[in-house]
Each structure stands twice: as C-alpha cells, then as structure tokens.
C-alpha cells in the first residue's frame, strides 16, 4: 500500500510538471487523445522497466537469502505478480489523471503556468 501511494504521488507530480509541454502540444494542434496516448505509452514503458528490474532484484535477493539462511520459504510468484500488477495499474492511473486534467486546460492557461 505504501509503495502504491509513493508511486502514485511521484508519477502524478512528474506528469503535472509537464502541463506546459501539454499546452504547447495542444497549441500547435495536437489532439487531446494523441497527447494522452503519448504520455501514457511513455509511462507504460517506464513502469514496465521498473517492474522488470524490481522482479529481477526480488528473485535474486530471495535466492541469495535462501542460500544463506536455513529454512526460508521460496518466493511466492503469485504474490509478486499481484503486487507488480497493482503497482502498474496505479502508475498508469497516476499518469492518466494529470494528463486528462492538462488536456482539458486551455493551451493559453497551460502556457502561462496557471493550470
């Protein structure tokens, strides 16, 4: 739960900082759906990379821990996959919400930095 809140907060903040970029794209004629698609796909790439690295590190550390500590249970793959899925969905939602807000803002307001 704590990881989900952290991922949502950081992702939403970083996307909110790009409001001016969204305003420029919209002022130059980009469609709101295209801007949303661009930013969500970019976020999906980063989330995918983060999940892959996180799962690799978790598996490696669990293997090392099992080799050094007696009677440790094996990593629960279903739990790891569920956590990765939940964090991924939250990160995508954290991308979509500020982006939708920015695309609904007037490009002039977004460029002034008031939106």
N, C-alpha and C positions, 0 to 999 in steps of 0.2 A: 504494500500500500504506500509506504514511504517512497519507494522508487518511482511509483506511478505519479505521485504528486510532484516529485522533483522533475521527472521527465516532462510532465505537462507544463510546469512553470517555466522551465528553461526554454522549451520549444515555443511556447506561446509568446514569451518575451522576445526571443530572436525573430519570430515572424512579425510581431508588432513593430519591431525596429525597421522592418522592410516596407512600412506603409508608404514611404516616399517613393521607393522603387515601384511599387504597385501603381501609385499615382502617375508616375512618368509613363509607365507602360500603357495605362488607360488613356492618358492624354495623347499618346501617339497612335491610338486607335486599336489597341489590343482589346479583345473581348474578355469579359469577366471570367467566362468559363475557361478560356485559354490560360489566363493568369493563374487561376485556381489549379488547373491541371499541372502547369509548370511547377508551381511551388509544392504541391502535394507529391508529385513524382520525385522531386528533389529530396523531399523529406523521406519518402519511402526508401530511396537509395541509402540515405544516412542511417535510417532505422535498421534496414537490412544488414548493413555493415556492422552496426553496433550489436545487433542480436547475434550475428555470426561470431564476432570476436568474443562476446560475453559467453556464449555456449562453449566455444573452444577453450577459453580460460577456465570456465567451471569444470569442464571434463578433465582438463589437465591437472588442476588443483585437487580434484577429487581422487584422481589416480595416484597422485603423489601422497595424499593424506592416507589413502588405503594401504599404500606400501609402507608407510612409516608408523601408522597407528593400528594396533591389532583390533579386530572385531568391529571395524567400521562397515556399515552397510553400503551397498552400491548406490550410485546416483539414480534417483527416480526420474526416468526420461519423461514420463507423462507430466510430472510437476514442472520440470524445466521447460517443456514445450508450452505448458499452460501459462507460465509466467512470461515467457517470451511473447506469446500471443497477446496477452493482456497489455503488456508494456507497448507493444507495437500498435495496437488499436488506440491506446491513449495518446501515443505520439502523433498518429495520423489525425486524430480529433483535435489535438493541440495545434496542428498545422492548419486544419480546415477552418476553425473558428476565427482566428485573427485574419486569415486571408479573406474569408467571406465578408468580414467587417470592413476590411480595407477596400474590397472591390465595390462595396455599397457606398463608400465615401466618394464625394465629388473629387475629381482629379485636382481641381484648384485647391480645395481644402487640404488634400493629402500632400500636395507640393508645398504648401505653407507650413506643414507640420502640425496642423491643428486637429487632425482626425485621428 
